[in-house]
Amino acid sequence: MPSHLYQQLVDCFPDRARPAFITESGARISYGDVEAASARMAQALVTLGVKPGDRVAMQVEKSIDAVMLYLGVIRAGALLLPLNTAYTPAEVEYFLTDAAPTVFVCDPGKRDGLAGAAAAAGIAHVETMASDGSGSLKFRATQMPASFADVERGPDDLAGILYTSGTTGRSKGAMISHENLASNARTLKEIWRFTDEDTLIHALPIYHTHGLFVAVNVLLMAGGATIFLPKFDADQVMSVMPQATSMMGVPTFYTRLLQHPALDRAATANMRLFISGSAPLLAETHREWREKTGHAILERYGMTETNMITSNPYDGERVAGTVGFPLPGVEVRIADPETGRVLPQGEIGVIELKGPNVFKGYWNMPEKTAAEFRPDGFFITGDLGRVDERGYYHIVGRGKDLVITGGFNVYPKEIETEIDGMPGVVESAVIGVAHPDFGEGVTAVVVRANGATIDERQIAAALEGRLAKFKQPKKIVFLDDLPRNAMGKVQKNVLRERFKSLYGA
């Protein structure tokens, strides 16, 4: 039995001379190159003592070599542990200590700063890899043969550990199996209609499931090409768009592109699909994009522990503000957070799911794993949502973002939607802040459009006739920008901390 995930990818490779990746300089890396480079990486890891089931951690800048390292890890039978490049040495030390990888790969310029963290975690080998192709691991790999006998791994064997952001408590390592990744890639390739005629614009980071596992696996399984950009840059994306057919992005990509003077229907004429995820897309962004380009952005929903869960349809209406329908083979339900009772259509509850995409649990946390699954095997996402009369799923927010004020439950999304639709508002975030009378005070944090003068009084007046009094913000504050993580999600925990004394509670 070969490597379950890699074999499914390589079985779909087209003519080995065809391009798999195209760099920003226009260099082409063929499918034959991918096979050879990943084989060299796998052999290099084996020479460093990596055995089946071992972990390989990487905190490196985005590069084709980093993708080859991912594939090499899989072929060697090990687990990849990708780490956000923004993590500090202290944060890295926690992840290395928890996962105990055999090899840690970092940027050459950061090696000295991370050496202490690696030593504290007892890492045997610290290798380097730079985005320009230099580094000790790349050098080692170039000395290896271009073929490799893949280590046997089955569907349930682990392919990676992805740590959750850890906004509440200790970060948890989600254990992702070969079939978790393979099943999701197979499904997404089919429902999003990817073929060997596709060329994807890739401007996402690759330490996250969206950029690494979804984008890379889907395009390799489709036999298509990927224009691999080091980061998102609106000018660069616009320059390559005539050569591409598709793009996977986060909402920030689309809001920035909408401000680009060259964006119009002619510029996007060769594109067939724009996908958005990792954070909610404003309905206004959806509408503006369609008016300007003629394309309806396809919004989907996923998370670290499950890869993709739902998607708006390829054919059929892509409804702004929704994340569409469950993927084929994935069961999704809305349940009462406390009892697990399945709720009727229209009611708000916690989103739960079961399917081949659902992770195997949290690394070294059996109690936490058990707490996150229902007795019938459904995973409790912690996201709040509802299903409308047409079957489209709506994400209302995270369970921890629920505001309980004066005994009433308030769902921030409902208020944010009202505020976001007001002239002069770019976006908003609604949070609960400690309040001496109500327990939590509903608080709106608003970003004004350039030149707009809308104030607290005007927003409050507009909400009076549209929301019940208990839902109306007790205070409205203004910021130039909302704090976001690397994938564009608003960090409400940061806002709650910043405004924790707003009511003097």
N, C-alpha and C positions, 0 to 999 in steps of 0.2 A: 504494500500500500504506500503510495508516494505521499508527499506533503499535500494535504487535502486542499488548502487554499491556493497554494502556488500552482498546483497541477490544474485547477480549474481556470486560473488565469492564463497559463501558458497554452492550454488547449484551445483558447480563443485567439491566440496571437495570429495575425495575418501573415502575409509574405514578410519574411524576416528583414527585408530591405526597406520596408515601409517605416516612416517615422512614428515613434511612440511619443517622443518629447521634442519640443522646439524651444530653444532658449531665447532669451531676450535679444541676443545678438544674431539670432537666426540659425545657429548651429542645430543640426538634426541628430538626434539619438535614435537609432533604429531599434526595432524589436529584437534583432539579433544582438545589438549592443546591450540591450536590457538583460537578455539571457546571460551573456558573457560577464557583464559587470556584476550582476547579482551573484553569479557563481563565484567570482573572485572574492566578493565580500563574505559570502558564506564560508569559504575555505579559510579566509583570514580570521574569522571569528573562531573557527574550530582550532586553529593553531594557537589561539589565545586561551584555549581551554574551555570554550563554550560547549556545553553538552545539552541534549534535549531537555527542555523544561527550565533551563537557565534563563535569567533575565539579562537583557542588554538595554541600558539606559542611554538616551541621546538628548543632549541639549545643544543643538547646533543651528546655525543659520540655514534658511531654506536653500536647497540645492538639489540637483539631479542625483548627486552622490548620496544625499540623505535618503532619497527614495530607494536607491540601490541598496543602501544599508537595511532599510525596512524589508525589502524582498530577501536580502541575504539572511537576515535574522529568521525569517519564516522558513527559508530553505534549510537552515541549519537546525531547525526544530526548536528554536528558542522563542522567547517572548519579548516583544519590543515594548519599551517604556519611554515614550516620547515626552519630553518636558518643555514647558513654555520657556522661551528664551528670556522672558522678563523675570523669571524666578531668581531670587537672591541666593547666595551661597548657603545661608541658613535654611531657606526653604528646600534647596536641593539636597542638603544633608538629611532632612526628614525623609524625602522620597527615597534616597539611596539606602538609608538605614532600614526603612520599612520594606522595600522590595528586594534588598540584598542582591543587586545585579553582579554578574561576573565581570562585565566590562562596562565602563562608563565612557561615552564619547562626547567630547565637548569642543568648543571653538578654541583654536590655538591661543588666541588672545586672552581667553578667560581661564586657561589651564591653571596658572599660578593661583588665581583667586579661588578656584574650586578645589585645589589640591587638598586643603584642610578638610573640606566636607567629605571628599572621597576617602581620605585616610580615616576620618572618624567613623565612616560607615564600613570600613574594612574592605574597600574595593581592591581587587587584585590587579586590575589593569585599567589605567586611564589613558585613552587614546584621543587623538585630535582629528578634526575634520573642519576645513574651512570652505566657504562658499566658492572660493576661486579654484578648488581642486587640490589645494595643498593639505598637509596634515599627515600624521603618522599612520592612521588607519588606511587612508587612501594609498599611501606609499606601500604599505604592507600588502594591500589588495592587488596592486599592480604586479607584484612578484608571484602571484598565484595563477594556477591554470584557469582557463576560460570555461571549464566544465566542472560540474559538481554532482555527486550522487545525493540527491535530496534525502534528508532524514525523514523517515516515515512519521506522519502525524495524521490523526483521524479527525473527524468532524468535531468531537467534543474536546480535543486537546486545545490548550490555550495558545493564542497567537499574540496577545498583548495585554498590558495593564494600562488603563487610562485613569489618571487621578482626576476626581471631580474638583471643582474650584475651591471647595472648602470654605464657603462664605459663612457657614454655621458649623463650628466645631472642626474636628480633625478631618483633613482630606481623606477620601476613601478611594482605594484602587479598584476600579471596575475590571473584572476579569473577562476578557473578550475571547471567544473561541474562534477556531477556523471557520466553522459553519455559521456563526453569527455574522462574520464578515462576508463569506461567500454567498449566503442566502440573500443578504441585503443587496449585494452587487448584482446578482442575477435578476432580482425583482426590479431594481431601479433601472437597469439597462433596458428591460422590456417596457415598463410603464412610461419611461421618459423617451423611448424610441431611439436610444443611442445605437449607432452602427459604425462600421469602419469608414464611413464617409464623414464622420463628425470630427470637428476640431474644437476642443474646449479651451476657453480662456481660464487659466488657473492663477488667481492672484491671492489665494487664501494662505494662511500659515499651515504648516504641516505637522504641528504638534497636537493637533486637534482632530477628532474623528471626521469632521466635515471635509477638511482639506486633504487629509492623508488617506483615510479609509474609504470615504465615499467617492470623492473626485478621482483619485488615482485608480482604485479598484474598478470602478464602473467603466472608465475609459479603456483600461487595459483589457477588461472582459469584452468590451465592444470592438476592440481592435482599432480604435480611433487614435487621433493625435491630441496631444496636450501642449498648448503654448504656456510654458512654465515661467511665470514672471516672479521676480524676487519678492514683490509686495504689491499692494494695490496703489496704482498711480493713475489718475483719471486720463492724463494725456497718453500714457503708454497703452492703457486699455483701448482707448479710442483709435490709436494707431494700428493695433493688431485686429480690431474688430472686422475689417473687410476680409480677413483670412480665416475667420472663425465661424462656427455655426451655433455655439452655445457658451453659456457662462454660468458657473455656480458662484453665488456671492452672498453677502450679508446685507442687511438694509442700508448700511452706510455706503456701500458701493453705489447703490442706485440713487441715493440722495445727492451724492457728490457728482455722479455722472449727469444728473438732471441740471446741474449748474454749468455743465461744459457747453461752450458755444457751438461745438461741432455736432452735438447730439441731435439727430433728426431721423426721419424715416429712411433717408438715403444711406446714412451711416450704419444703420442696423439692417439693411436690406438683405445681407447674406446670413443673418442670424435666424435660427428657428426657435431657440428656447433660452429664456432667462429664468434662472431658478434662484429663490431667496430662502434663507433659513438662518438658524442659530439665534435669532432674535425676532421679535414681532415686526412686521412690515406695516407701516402706517397706511391706512386706506387711501389717504391723500397722495402718498408716493405711488401707490398702485395706479390711481387715476391719472396722475400727471405723466407717468411713464407711458401709459397706453395712448394718451393724447399726443405725446411727442414722438413716439416711435411706431405706434400701431401694434405693439406687442403687449400682451397681458403677462405680467410676471407670474410665474408658478411658485406659490408658497407652499412649503412643506414643514413637517414637524418631526423633530428627532431629539435625542439626548445621548449623552455619553454612554449610558448603560444599555442602550437599545439600538444605536444607529437610527435609521429612519423608521418612523411609525406610520405617518399619514402623508398624503399628498393631494393637492388639488389635481384635477384631471388634466391629462394632455389634451384629449378631446373633451369638449364640454366646457361649461362655465367655470372659470377660475375666480372664485368669489373673494373679493378684497376683505381682509379681516378674518378670514377663515384659513384652516390648514387642510381642508379637503376631507378625504375619506381614508379609512384604514387601508394599508397596503395589502395586496393579496397574500393570504396565509397568516396575517396578523389579526388577532382578535383584540378589539378595543372596547372598553365599556366605561361608563361614568358611574361612580359608586359613592355612597356615603362614607366620608373619611373615617368616621369612628366605627361604624358597624360593618362596612363592606357591602351593605345592601345595594343592589343595582338600582339606579334611579331612572325614572321615566324620562322620555325625550323632553328637552327643554329645561330640566332642572340642572343646577350647578353642583358638581361634585368633583371628586378626585379622579383623574384619568388613570386607568389600570389597563394592562395589556399582557398578552401571552403570544409567543410565537418563536420561530427559529432565530430571530434577531435579538432576543433578550439574553443579556449577559449571564454569567455563571455564578455571580455573587461578588462580594467585596473581599479583596486580598486580606487574609489574616483577621477577618472580622465576621466570624460565623454568627454571632448574636445580631449584629447589624443586618446581615444578609437575611436571617430568618425574619426579622421585623419588617423587612421591605417586601415580603411576598405573602399573599393570602394563602390559606390552606389549599385552595384549588389551583395554585401555581401562578396566579396573576401577579405581575409586578406592580407595585404601587409607585407611580411616578412622582407624586408630590405636586404635580401640576393640576390646577383646577380648570375645568372646562365644561362645556355643554354641547349637546347635539341639536341642531335646528331641525325644522320639519322636513327639510330636504336631505338630511343625513350628513350635512357638512359639520365638521368639528370646529369649535371655537375655543381658543385658549383664553381663559379669564385671568390667569396669573398663577404664581406659585402659592402653595398652601401657606408658606411662612409669610407671604406678603398680604394675606387676608387681614383686614383691619376690623377689629371688634370695638365698636364705640357705643357706649351706653347700653351694652347688651345686644346691639344689632350687628350682623355681619355685613361688611361693605367690601365689594370686590373692586379693586382699583381700576381694572380695565374699563369698567362701565363709565367711571368719571373721566378717565384719561381720554376715552373716545369723544366725549362731549367737548372737553377742552381743546383737544387736538383739531377739532373741526372749526374752531373759531378763527376768524381773520386775525392775522398778526401773531399767531402761535405756530411755532415750528413743531414742538412736541412737549409732552408733559410726563411726569411720573408722580403717582399718588402713593403716599406712604402713611403708616400709622406712627404717631409720635406720642410718647407718654403724656397723659393729660390728667390733671388733678381731679376733674369732675367726671370725665367720660371713660377713663381707663386709657383709651387711645383717642387722639384727635386726628380726624381726617385732614391730611396736609397735602397740598398740591405744589409741586416744584415745576415751574414753567420756564421754557426757553422761548423768548420772543424772536420773531423774524427780524432781519436787519431793518432798522429804521422804524419798527413798530413801537407804538406808545401804549398798547393795551396794558391796563393796570389791574390790581387786585379787585378794585370795586367793580370794574366792567365785567370781569370774569365771573365774579360772585353773582352779579345781577343776571347774567345770561344763564347761569345754572339754576336760579331760583325756580323758574317755571318748568324745568326739565328733570329735576331730581328731587327725591324725597328729602326733607330737611336733614335727616340724620346722615345722608350721604354727602351733603354739601361740605366742602372744605372749611375747617375752622380758620385756617390761614392759607394764603397763597404767597409763595416766595418765588423769586426769579433768579435764575443762573444763566450764564452765557452758554454753558454746555452741561449735559448730564454726564456723570461719570460712567464709563463703560469698561467692560473687560475686553480681552483681545478679540473676542468673537462678536463684539458689538452689543452685548447684553447690558442693559442698564443695571448698575450696581446699587440696588436699593438699600443694601446694608450700609453702604458708604453714606447715602443720604440720611438714613435713620441716625447714624452716628453723628453726622454733622449738625443735624437739627434736633438732637435729643433733648436740648434744654429750651426749646422754642416756647413751651407753655409753662416753664418753670416747675414742672412736676418732678 
